[in-house]
Amino acid sequence: MLPLSVITLAPAATADDMSGPFGPACSSVPKEGAGSFDGMAKDPVATAASNNPDLSTLVTAVKKAGLVDTLNKAENITVFAPTNEAFAKIPKADLDKVLNNKDQLTKILTYHVVGEKVAKDKLADGSFKTLEGGMLTTAGSGDSYKVNDSAKIVCGDVPTSNATVHIIDTVLMPKS
């Protein structure tokens, strides 16, 4: 068991502390319950995401693509998870078209998944192969990181029972 002083100080993590979630949107995560950091850490990634209201569009897409079991059963993966606002940047007609094309949807969603755990310490200048087969890159420092020079990580290093999640503000598109 951790001494009380460690437990009390844990939320006041600094930029040098790589042992917890970071980023401006982390403050909106519930403090307790299934959608909290502690709650999400107990569930596999797709289940954990379903408990976070900011990821409901992603969860709908994952269900439509039939990827819930695939993601929940995978081990040591990283998911770059677009928020509802990220999906809202896509014109509704285009988003509806993708959501109704399982092959295209699967390609886009698996482009957001890396087959290894990618923690904050690997984000400064990273290049990672996605489950879709393409590559994505990360760059940044402190608590400010981008994926493919376009998506900002708004809450990173969120643990689930089988994955590390980096919540991003833009949907990533694989190269055709």
C-alpha positions as CSV (number, residue, x, y, z in Angstrom):
1,M,0.0,0.0,0.0
2,L,1.3,3.5,-0.9
3,P,1.9,5.9,2.0
4,L,-0.8,8.5,2.3
5,S,1.6,11.3,1.2
6,V,2.1,9.6,-2.2
7,I,-1.6,9.2,-2.7
8,T,-2.2,12.8,-1.8
9,L,0.5,14.1,-4.1
10,A,-0.3,11.9,-7.1
11,P,-2.8,14.3,-8.8
12,A,-0.3,17.1,-8.7
13,A,1.9,15.5,-11.4
14,T,4.5,17.6,-13.1
15,A,5.5,17.7,-16.7
16,D,8.6,15.6,-15.7
17,D,6.4,12.9,-14.2
18,M,5.6,10.2,-16.7
19,S,3.4,8.1,-14.5
20,G,-0.1,9.3,-15.3
21,P,-2.5,10.9,-17.7
22,F,-1.5,14.3,-19.1
23,G,-3.1,17.1,-21.2
24,P,-5.7,19.8,-21.0
25,A,-8.7,17.6,-21.5
26,C,-7.8,15.2,-18.6
27,S,-9.5,17.6,-16.2
28,S,-12.9,16.8,-17.8
29,V,-12.5,13.0,-17.0
30,P,-14.9,12.0,-14.1
31,K,-13.1,11.7,-10.7
32,E,-14.9,8.4,-9.9
33,G,-17.0,5.7,-11.5
34,A,-16.5,3.6,-14.7
35,G,-15.5,6.6,-16.8
36,S,-12.8,7.8,-14.3
37,F,-9.1,6.9,-14.8
38,D,-9.3,4.3,-12.1
39,G,-12.5,2.8,-13.7
40,M,-11.1,2.8,-17.2
41,A,-7.9,1.1,-16.0
42,K,-10.0,-1.9,-14.9
43,D,-11.7,-2.5,-18.3
44,P,-10.3,-3.5,-21.7
45,V,-10.0,-0.5,-24.1
46,A,-13.3,-0.7,-26.0
47,T,-15.3,-1.2,-22.8
48,A,-13.3,1.6,-21.1
49,A,-14.0,4.0,-24.0
50,S,-17.7,3.2,-23.8
51,N,-17.7,4.6,-20.3
52,N,-16.3,8.0,-21.5
53,P,-19.0,10.3,-22.8
54,D,-16.4,12.2,-25.0
55,L,-15.7,9.0,-27.0
56,S,-19.3,8.0,-27.8
57,T,-18.9,8.6,-31.6
58,L,-15.7,6.5,-31.6
59,V,-17.5,3.7,-29.7
60,T,-20.4,3.8,-32.2
61,A,-17.9,3.5,-35.1
62,V,-16.0,0.6,-33.4
63,K,-19.3,-1.3,-32.9
64,K,-20.3,-0.7,-36.6
65,A,-16.9,-2.0,-37.7
66,G,-17.3,-5.1,-35.5
67,L,-14.0,-4.3,-33.7
68,V,-15.1,-4.4,-30.0
69,D,-13.9,-8.0,-29.4
70,T,-10.7,-7.4,-31.4
71,L,-9.8,-4.4,-29.4
72,N,-10.8,-5.8,-26.1
73,K,-8.9,-9.0,-26.6
74,A,-5.7,-7.4,-27.9
75,E,-2.8,-7.0,-25.5
76,N,-0.3,-4.2,-25.0
77,I,-1.8,-1.9,-27.7
78,T,-2.0,1.9,-28.0
79,V,-5.2,3.6,-29.2
80,F,-5.2,7.1,-30.5
81,A,-8.8,7.8,-29.7
82,P,-10.6,10.7,-31.5
83,T,-13.1,12.7,-29.4
84,N,-16.7,13.4,-30.5
85,E,-15.5,16.9,-31.4
86,A,-12.8,15.3,-33.7
87,F,-15.5,13.4,-35.5
88,A,-17.7,16.5,-35.7
89,K,-15.0,18.2,-37.8
90,I,-15.9,15.7,-40.6
91,P,-18.9,16.9,-42.7
92,K,-22.0,14.9,-41.6
93,A,-22.6,13.5,-45.1
94,D,-19.0,12.2,-45.3
95,L,-19.1,10.8,-41.8
96,D,-22.4,9.0,-42.5
97,K,-20.9,7.5,-45.7
98,V,-17.8,6.2,-43.8
99,L,-19.9,4.8,-40.9
100,N,-21.9,2.8,-43.5
101,N,-18.9,1.4,-45.3
102,K,-17.5,-1.3,-43.0
103,D,-14.3,-1.8,-45.0
104,Q,-13.4,1.9,-45.1
105,L,-14.4,2.4,-41.4
106,T,-12.3,-0.6,-40.4
107,K,-9.3,0.8,-42.3
108,I,-9.7,4.2,-40.6
109,L,-10.2,2.8,-37.1
110,T,-7.3,0.3,-37.3
111,Y,-5.1,3.2,-38.4
112,H,-5.6,4.7,-34.9
113,V,-4.2,1.5,-33.2
114,V,-0.6,0.6,-32.7
115,G,0.5,-2.9,-31.8
116,E,2.6,-1.9,-28.8
117,K,2.3,0.3,-25.7
118,V,3.4,3.8,-26.5
119,A,3.8,5.9,-23.4
120,K,4.6,9.6,-23.1
121,D,8.3,8.9,-23.1
122,K,8.1,7.6,-26.7
123,L,6.0,10.4,-28.1
124,A,8.7,13.1,-28.5
125,D,9.9,11.8,-31.9
126,G,8.1,8.6,-32.6
127,S,7.1,6.5,-35.7
128,F,4.8,3.6,-35.2
129,K,3.3,0.9,-37.4
130,T,-0.5,0.8,-37.1
131,L,-2.8,-2.3,-37.2
132,E,-4.0,-0.9,-40.6
133,G,-0.5,-1.3,-41.9
134,G,0.5,2.3,-42.3
135,M,2.7,4.5,-40.2
136,L,1.9,7.3,-37.9
137,T,4.3,9.8,-36.3
138,T,4.3,11.6,-33.0
139,A,6.2,14.7,-32.0
140,G,6.3,17.2,-29.1
141,S,7.5,17.7,-25.6
142,G,6.3,18.4,-22.0
143,D,2.5,17.9,-22.1
144,S,2.1,19.0,-25.8
145,Y,2.2,16.3,-28.5
146,K,0.9,15.9,-32.0
147,V,0.1,12.9,-34.1
148,N,0.9,13.1,-37.9
149,D,1.4,16.9,-37.4
150,S,-2.3,17.3,-37.3
151,A,-4.0,15.8,-34.2
152,K,-3.2,17.1,-30.8
153,I,-3.1,14.7,-27.9
154,V,-5.6,16.3,-25.5
155,C,-5.4,13.6,-22.8
156,G,-2.6,11.1,-23.0
157,D,-1.4,8.0,-21.2
158,V,-4.8,6.9,-20.1
159,P,-4.5,3.3,-18.9
160,T,-7.0,0.5,-19.6
161,S,-6.5,-3.1,-18.7
162,N,-5.0,-3.9,-22.1
163,A,-4.0,-0.6,-23.7
164,T,-2.6,2.9,-23.4
165,V,-5.0,5.5,-24.8
166,H,-4.1,8.9,-26.1
167,I,-7.3,11.0,-26.7
168,I,-6.9,13.2,-29.8
169,D,-8.7,16.1,-31.3
170,T,-8.7,15.1,-35.0
171,V,-9.6,11.9,-36.8
172,L,-6.5,10.5,-38.5
173,M,-6.8,9.4,-42.1
174,P,-4.6,6.6,-43.5
175,K,-2.9,7.1,-46.9
176,S,-5.0,5.5,-49.6
